[in-house]
Amino acid sequence: MQKNQIVELEITDLSYEAMGVAHYEGMTIFVNNALPGEIVKAKILKVKKRFAFAKIEKIIKESPDRVNVKLNQWVQTGLASLAHIKYDKQLEFKRNQVVNLLHKAGLDEIKVNQTLASPEETGYRNKAQVPVREVKGQLEIGFFRRHSHDLVPLTNFFTTDPEIDRVLAAVRDILRKYKVPAYDELHHKGEVRYLDVRRSKATGEIMVILVCLHQDFPQIMEVAAEISQIKDVTSLILNHNPKKTNVILGKDDYVVFGEDHITDKIGDVKFRISPKSFFQINSLQTPRLYQLAIDKANLKPSDVVIDAYSGIGTIGLSVAKHVKAVRGMETVKDAVKDANANAKLNGIDNAQYVVGKAEEVMPRWANEGLKTDVIFVDPPRKGLTPEFIKAAVATKPKKVVYISCNPATQVRDLQLFMKQGYSFNEVSPVDMFPQTPHVESVAVLTKD
Ligand code: SAH
């Protein structure tokens, strides 16, 4: 098999990254954008020892599950790499990921529920972080072409709240008008690196964050005055990121106007959110995810609850009024500040959050003799550590509710809990990120 060779392939499966999978002369071939059941003419792009990558030249037989994607850019950039599949099939794809992982772990007896669909299939994101670059002599916003830093200009981000798309385009026009330079990554020059825009679904408030190379630029006052005129924009923050890095936000934030946070609501609980704090991006699906987790926790008024990897305390503060005490930890300082402020804001006096790594704080609490009833964990993609799990188990929780954005590490960790005498009988996938391959899932471990 050679690069540029054209082959006819029958697609039999979808990979984790939602690439079509075919087998040809003993090789596994991953075909961008192709769907199971399709027969395609494909061009080989890259050949490895046992597998190859290809792209579709022509679809000979089309899958009935295929949807025409309106903008090619959504696919080019990977913004919505599942957008070519009907929504109910996307949900099935996500459930299958969990089924396959459990199967590989020898846990076929575990029930995998249907994926909980998102109330909004598009326009669901309450936040957008979009790169700003110069393209053909003009400042553009958009998204990077997959596996590159080439900006594909774009103003309809599809999965983002259209109110945010509107503000992104308006800010772009203002930056153009005052000739503020876009960041030039190659020479580490220019000014605006990213636009970060967040909208509270509960209040409609919109925060604009300009991520800049310098902590100030000559046109800032004029630009700020015009941004303040954009409908619903309530605050402007300049985030200073002077480093050569792929990390979007720099260390320092300067409030240009408005408050240093926005306020949102989940159920009846109000939350203030600072620029660096994590907040679930699918506003309508988040309360449903939490409700599922909380229902399964079966909380009692006497329970001591841990909210690990707490962010701004969204899970712990949602249950605080129904339990005895909540303690949580989180590495981002501003998020912990938000979490404690959020407790006060909601009149909650039995919740306490501390700054620290879960894998260090949990052993400390266990050594102090803390006993718990229910532990909620909601770690980033890499999952938990064995130290965390050991310490969590030492506090003798009756239940551990595991919310995960990466079922692969979740299944790995669930097996570690099983070795400590815990068991679980079902996993519930939840779609927090329609049109993308990301899967969220909830499992509850119990010990009698
Ligand atoms: N439960 C929250 C946040 C989940 S996201 C919510 O639903 O909104 C995961 C959080 O874990 C992020 O806020 C991240 O900053 C934090 N985090 C990452 N690594 C951590 C670690 N080692 N210990 C504690 N928190 C960590």
Residues whose N, C-alpha, C, O or C-beta is under 5 A from the ligand:
A	BS01	SAH	F278 F279 Q280 Y309 S310 G311 T314 M329 E330 T331 V332 G356 K357 A358 E359 D378 P379 P380
